[in-house]
């Protein structure tokens, strides 16, 4: 259960970071939910993408580890 939560948070955070950075850089408008509440800097979007990617990888490897133990 915990692995699925980490995996889901990682994907959402990573996608938000990538879309926010791409929207701001190439389309002059932030994409995503964060712009509804505040105006984050581009560095925050990059950090979100990196942390989200790391959490997604961590969640996937944990899920594979659990699956390997059950066989």
RODO-2510 file (C-alpha; in nm, 4 decimals, decimal comma):
residues 71
     n   res          X          Y          Z
     1     x     0,0000     0,0000     0,0000
     2     x     0,2749     0,2445     0,0929
     3     x     0,4600     0,1735    -0,2316
     4     x     0,1566     0,2615    -0,4407
     5     x     0,1180     0,5939    -0,2590
     6     x     0,4847     0,6835    -0,3162
     7     x     0,4521     0,5796    -0,6804
     8     x     0,1377     0,7877    -0,7353
     9     x     0,2771     1,0950    -0,5608
    10     x     0,5960     1,0612    -0,7641
    11     x     0,4137     1,0487    -1,0954
    12     x     0,1844     1,3401    -1,0106
    13     x     0,4715     1,5529    -0,8817
    14     x     0,6908     1,4700    -1,1805
    15     x     0,4212     1,5429    -1,4349
    16     x     0,3316     1,8713    -1,2631
    17     x     0,6974     1,9750    -1,2628
    18     x     0,7550     1,8903    -1,6287
    19     x     0,4343     2,0508    -1,7510
    20     x     0,4899     2,3643    -1,5444
    21     x     0,8437     2,4083    -1,6735
    22     x     0,7562     2,3329    -2,0373
    23     x     0,4542     2,5626    -2,0295
    24     x     0,6492     2,8482    -1,8775
    25     x     0,9561     2,8044    -2,0980
    26     x     0,8042     2,7524    -2,4417
    27     x     0,4446     2,8707    -2,4184
    28     x     0,4707     3,1667    -2,1747
    29     x     0,1964     3,0236    -1,9518
    30     x     0,2322     2,7812    -1,6626
    31     x     0,0384     2,4568    -1,6935
    32     x    -0,0953     2,2674    -1,3972
    33     x    -0,2621     2,3182    -1,0630
    34     x     0,0043     2,5173    -0,8786
    35     x    -0,0673     2,8341    -1,0724
    36     x    -0,4148     2,8414    -0,9213
    37     x    -0,2691     2,9082    -0,5760
    38     x     0,0688     3,0804    -0,6290
    39     x     0,3352     3,1636    -0,8877
    40     x     0,6247     2,9175    -0,8452
    41     x     0,9659     2,9895    -0,9994
    42     x     1,1047     2,7752    -1,2819
    43     x     1,3628     2,6201    -1,0490
    44     x     1,0808     2,4790    -0,8356
    45     x     0,9293     2,3119    -1,1404
    46     x     1,2633     2,1511    -1,2218
    47     x     1,3054     2,0347    -0,8616
    48     x     0,9530     1,8911    -0,8649
    49     x     1,0261     1,6974    -1,1827
    50     x     1,3483     1,5534    -1,0387
    51     x     1,1963     1,4606    -0,7019
    52     x     0,8864     1,3198    -0,8696
    53     x     1,0973     1,1079    -1,1026
    54     x     1,3022     0,9780    -0,8115
    55     x     0,9866     0,8886    -0,6156
    56     x     0,8368     0,7150    -0,9183
    57     x     1,1523     0,5074    -0,9680
    58     x     1,1622     0,4270    -0,5966
    59     x     0,7983     0,3189    -0,6018
    60     x     0,8457     0,1018    -0,9114
    61     x     1,1517    -0,0745    -0,7711
    62     x     0,9768    -0,1354    -0,4388
    63     x     0,6778    -0,2776    -0,6217
    64     x     0,9039    -0,5119    -0,8209
    65     x     1,0839    -0,6172    -0,5009
    66     x     0,7553    -0,7084    -0,3349
    67     x     0,6413    -0,8945    -0,6457
    68     x     0,9716    -1,0890    -0,6569
    69     x     0,9324    -1,1932    -0,2917
    70     x     0,5877    -1,3377    -0,3508
    71     x     0,7075    -1,5767    -0,6246
***
